[in-house]
Amino acid sequence: MTANPVRIEADYLIETPVDPRLAAETMAGEQSSGTFVAVPGETPELKARAAARVESLELLDAASAPSLPVARPINPDGPWHRARVTLSWPLDNIGASLPNLVTAIAGNLWELRQLTGLRLLDLRLPLAFASAYPGPKFGVAGTRELTGVNGRPLIGTIIKPSIGLSPAETAALVAELCEAGIDFIKDDELQSDGAYCPFDQRVRAVMRVVNDHANRAGKKVMIAFNVTGEIDQMRRRHDLVLGEGGTCVMASINSVGLAGMVELGRHTQLPVHAHRNGWGALNRHPALGWDYTAWHKLWRLAGADHMHVNGIGNKFSETDDSVVTSAKAALTPMFAHKPCIAMPVFSSGQTPAQALPTWRALGSTDLIFAAGGGILAHPDGPAAGVSDLRAAWDAAIAGDAAIAGKP
Amino acid sequence: MTANPVRIEADYLIETPVDPRLAAETMAGEQSSGTFVAVPGETPELKARAAARVESLELLDAASAPSLPVARPINPDGPWHRARVTLSWPLDNIGASLPNLVTAIAGNLWELRQLTGLRLLDLRLPLAFASAYPGPKFGVAGTRELTGVNGRPLIGTIIKPSIGLSPAETAALVAELCEAGIDFIKDDELQSDGAYCPFDQRVRAVMRVVNDHANRAGKKVMIAFNVTGEIDQMRRRHDLVLGEGGTCVMASINSVGLAGMVELGRHTQLPVHAHRNGWGALNRHPALGWDYTAWHKLWRLAGADHMHVNGIGNKFSETDDSVVTSAKAALTPMFAHKPCIAMPVFSSGQTPAQALPTWRALGSTDLIFAAGGGILAHPDGPAAGVSDLRAAWDAAIAGDAAIAGKP
């Protein structure tokens, strides 16, 4: 957490058929003042101010075969050294700019033929980034205040079918879910502004139901309306949600991209629910792409209040350890004076059975626990789905594990 | 090239331990109206309007082992079927929205445990996308008009050292390159608005040199100034370049993201030079991520006039076949009435030796041929570097292959 005031640091897992020290130096050169041949002008003074540095290198067990292909391999027969490497860059190379940070730490590196594996594990940023970016405006405390939920996770669900419902059908489902006692509902990421469910009509129809319920029951359910789109569309949609009394907007961060999310993060007066769909392409191969621990920091700085982390026992390909690591990362402060905590969102095949292991793994209730099919397809209806999840969490928190095996 | 007016299509390479037809249906369900359990409301009428469809499935040779790990494998012992699959979605699900397109065709798919490999190969879009997005405003013809280069590639270079030069040092190097007869110069992607080379000062210093040279020599060298940053910064920097008489802006598309690039594409009055750094993370493993043929269409629609494709015999890990496929894709029309052609940019270790094979592979001179070290580190100086490249291309085009082996 201690930020170097003048240098950016990034940690990588590398796999290489050359001396790992040489590979790391090549990475540092490629991503700062060097190129593949010496060029005039790369003076010692220039290097001193602009060169990236290898800060540390820890050898790991070698791989038995190359993880990634190389068209013109350097040492086709290996060995395939593996190492954990930390590089650093002068902040002055780019200033506190998230898009330029991505180019510096995650630019042309994956193409290097010296590497048969490269994974960006973590990054540490100078305080200047904390000043330059909004970070989450609501986070855990703001989300709890808007929903009135304390001492336990927010119980959430996703509108299903994901896509195909009209605004009126969506509102009717939301009404049922409000009655069922839900805390949080999100649009599916596939539903934004389609022809048979236009955003504006959906928001107006849904917020009528949510506001009516709030007036009657004293509980305003948080709806994460999917504003994903272009910059002006997202701002306008945010303003509509705000005007209708809504309390959350959602965006697909990989689809919008970093500059767009920063814009939404600066503009928003509501929590930003960050959906990570597409993330698998950057993460699914263990020797390629990004660890969530590094990647999610970009979006927290850009303003994400809630960040998806998949769920324990999920329906996807991710391990539980990876899910828990991601959730803990989201709850770990980025800067002492500006923690930028994002509330982790557990979803994907979640049922009451996952409450206890999630609680035990995380040791926190600062999360959104979202079940789509688990609530909407519950044999006794959504109210039973919600109350089963609430009960499972209450029991887990109370130390009563007896209910944990309940389907 | 024939666009379905009402459905979006995407082609995938899949690898799966289940029946490939079932895997494809799972993909279609996950990315439209289905979820992992049947939910109330997924009626036949709803499916008819919103469901994605499996349009075709072609079995390929099976893999001998899973390409990607799965935490809870379905059939741990395989077999690992491989197939080429085409899915389609109703345009009405999302409308002509690039960010929402990405979520639909490239969202939660990579996480599916039914898949041990998934690669997005190509996509075809309804004409509505051509109307909704700017596409390249300049492309090949506009770039040739601004540079006055016809009948041969633009010979380009990259400012090196990539980072560390002051504005005055950068301008001095640009002056030398202008004298050397260069057509095109780009900022390195690592150089945007650093403390010792602020964007505004660099643009003013460089354009003074470029304008002087244009006045004297009648040739305005195109400089791709790296405007990568947040939305307002990019617009402001574009305006500065335009005001100083510059003729190109560059942005790192993966760092800015799609919504940001659309904004730049709508705003720009200059060619947009799209730098693909970071692309390797999406492409390096053959069973994961995106083929360039699919991916680059997003950026062309968003407004990219020039798109990087690496180079033949490059210093990176990519095969020449892959490079050539990318370049040909950039030169292939997307829509009959709005081709959205982007000029491919060849770079990375390019020398005169690559002119002939590039010409033979591409059969076109509509490209930017950029050599960084190859020009700046030429033993006889940059002018010799430029004239060697020009001569190699002239010879290649003239059918004189004798020079092709020259280093």
Interface residues (C-beta under 8 A of the other chain):
Chain A: Q31 S32 S33 G34 T35 F36 V37 A38 V39 P40 G41 E42 L46 K47 R49 A50 A51 S67 L68 P69 V70 A71 R72 L91 D92 N93 I94 G95 S97 L98 P99 N100 L101 V102 T103 A104 A106 G107 N108 L109 W110 E111 L112 R113 L115 K160 P161 S162 I163 G164 L165 E169 L173 E189 L190 S192 D193 G194 A195 Y196 T228 G229 E230 I231 M234 S252 N254 S255 V256 G257 L258 A259 G260 M261 V262 E263 N277 G278 W279 G280 A281 L282 N283 R284 H285 P286 L288 G289 W290 N310 K315 F316 S317 E318 T319 D320 S322 G349 G372 G373 L376 A377
Chain B: Q31 S32 S33 G34 T35 F36 V37 A38 V39 P40 G41 E42 L46 K47 R49 A50 A51 S67 L68 P69 V70 A71 R72 L91 D92 N93 I94 G95 S97 L98 P99 N100 L101 V102 T103 A104 A106 G107 N108 L109 W110 E111 L112 R113 L115 K160 P161 S162 I163 G164 L165 E169 L173 E189 L190 S192 D193 G194 A195 Y196 T228 G229 E230 I231 M234 S252 N254 S255 V256 G257 L258 A259 G260 M261 V262 E263 N277 G278 W279 G280 A281 L282 N283 R284 H285 P286 L288 G289 W290 N310 K315 F316 S317 E318 T319 D320 S322 G349 G372 G373 L376 A377
